[in-house]
Amino acid sequence: MSESIGTTCVQGGYRPGDGDPRQIPIYQSTTWKFDSSEHMGRLFDLEEAGYFYTRLSNPTNDFVAAKIAELEGGTAGMLTSSGQAANFFAVFNIAGCGDHVVASSAIYGGTYNLFAVTMKRMGVEFTFVAPDCTNEELEAAFRPNTKAVFGETIANPALTVLDIERFAAAAHAHGVPLIVDNTFPTPVNCRPIEWGADIVTHSTTKYMDGHGASVGGCIVDAGRFDWFAHADKFPGLTTPDESYHGVVYAERFGLGGAFITKATAQLMRDFGCSQSPQSAFLINMGLESLHLRMAQHNKNGLALAQHLAAHPKVAWVRYPGLPGDTQFELARKYLPGGASGVVSFGVAGGRAAAEAFMASLKLAQIATHVADARTCVLHPANATHRQMNDDELAAAGITPDLVRLSCGIEATEDLVADVDQALAAV
């Protein structure tokens, strides 16, 4: 029986048996007990499934990862300590020193810094292309050592929409996977795998948790990229891993499990970016209402975008679901159910006016957060993207006057009234 996404939000990933806990149990334990060292040895050699140390895997985490994988239409998933860790693992699992990645320039500032600064120091080079670049410009970005393409479904905070099909086609023509960060839409509004993405990542800190309670990330594998068809590009998946007695991940675990197993067995083992079972439990609580909350986020986002677009003290508005927006046609294609609750706009008068507006808000809270049940607001050029220079800000679609308003699930009329009184104070 096929289920609707709302039912999967509530019941996916964990189906209790007779006498089992109705709610996902919290396995708050670092370790597991074994009757023999031989049994533990089989687990360490990946010859048998099971748990032995929470840094690598934990049943609570696996239940939640399975739910997110089911929501995205993937074959396997893993939780990480944050969205940053998820994006790092997703790329570093297949690209190392001497390799190259093509990425959209319109991405979250923290992700840009991870790629352009930190991973560059690790020997991975990135070429950034505008999400609306021509096919010729996209093609020119590839190199013989390119290992992946990366983009965000809805860019944070520029709110450009990635043409997933076009970027997937370009990636596949060069024998590499497309990795898509789907944090803002969530699988309720868009399932990138259905449009050609191979790996999907999330900052579960945002809409999936939805309550500002726990930091986390997730990686989902579509389970269909043929690593053996491009074996020379991905030796980490297609040749023996001597740190696990010669296991060949793509051979033993197949297309459906190789990527996530390798990321767990190698990267989680060595970097330890593991999520706590308590945080996973909180994320699952958020997931159970995700489909209901996203409907209100979508409603509020569109309503505020429409109101701001008609306001004389607002210079411009960016919201993919707003008719007339440059992203509207892509949003109609990829986000037919709604474009989330995040609206970006400029207050007439520039940076000073933007700061005055934010200081006058009463319901909306100034916070380094987004995609929450409570409405929050941020000035990215002064916060999340502060490390970027003016040229990098422009490439990411961020102007000095840009205000990012993340509409929560409050009553629409109250949010409109709060915005009105704050603009009146400018």
JOKAGI-V452379 format. One line per field, one symbol per residue. ss: DSSP state (H for helix, E for strand, C for the rest). phi: phi as a letter, one per 40 degrees, with the letter a starting at -180 (. if undefined). psi: psi as a letter, one per 40 degrees, with the letter a starting at -180 (. if undefined). A space follows every 10 residues. Layout:
BEGIN
ss = ???
phi = ???
psi = ???
END
This chain:
BEGIN
ss = CCCCHHHHHH HCCCCCCCCC CCCCCCCCCC ECCCCCHHHH HHHHCCCCCC CCECCCCCHH HHHHHHHHHH HHCCCEEEEE CCHHHHHHHH HHCCCCCCCE EEEECCCCHH HHHHHHHHHH HCCCEEEEEC CCCCHHHHHH CCCCCEEEEE EECECCCCCC ECCHHHHHHH HHHCCCEEEE ECCCCHHHHC CHHHHCCCEE EEECCCCCCC CCCCCCEEEE ECCCCCCHHH CCCCHHHHCC EHHHCCECHH HHCHHHHHHH HHHHHHHHHH HCCCCCHHHH HHHHHHHCCH HHHHHHHHHH HHHHHHHHHC CCCEEEEECC CCCCCCCHHH HHHHCCCCCC CEEEEEECCH HHHHHHHHHH CCCCEECCCC CCCCCEEECH HHCCCCCCCH HHHHHCCCCC CEEEEECCCC CHHHHHHHHH HHHHCC
phi = .cbcccccdc bcgabcccgc dccdccccac bbcbcacccc cccccgcaci baacdcaadd cccccccccc ccgcbaaacb cacdcccccc cccbbbdgcb bcbcccbddc cdcdccbccc ccgbbbbcbc cbcccccccc ccbdccbabb abdbcbbcgc bccddccccc cccbgbccbb cbcccgccca bdccbhcbbb baccdcdccg bgbacaaabb bcgbcccccb dccbccbbbc cccbfgcbdc ccbgccbccc ccccccccdc cgccccdccc ccccccccbd ccccccddcc cccccccccc cccbcabbad ccdgcccccc ccccbccibg bcbbabcdhg dccccccccc cbccbcacaa gbcccbbabd cbbcbccccc ccccccgbbc ccbbbbccbc cdcccccccc cccccc
psi = hiiidddddd eidhhiahei hdihihgghd iiiididddd ddddefeiia idheddiidd dddddddddd defieiiiii eidddddddd dedehaheii ihiidgiidd ddddddcddd deehhhhhii dfiiddddde diideheihi ihdhihedfi hhgddddddd dddefiihhh hfdddieddh gddeeeidhh iihedbddde efdhhiiihh hdfehgddef dddgddeeih heeffehhdd ddeideeddd dddddddddd dffiiidddd dddddddded dddddddddd ddddddddde heehdihhhd ehheideddd dddefdeifa ehhhihhhea ddddddddde iddhhhigii fidhhiiigd decdfdeiid dddddefhid ehhhhhhafi hddddddddd dddde.
END
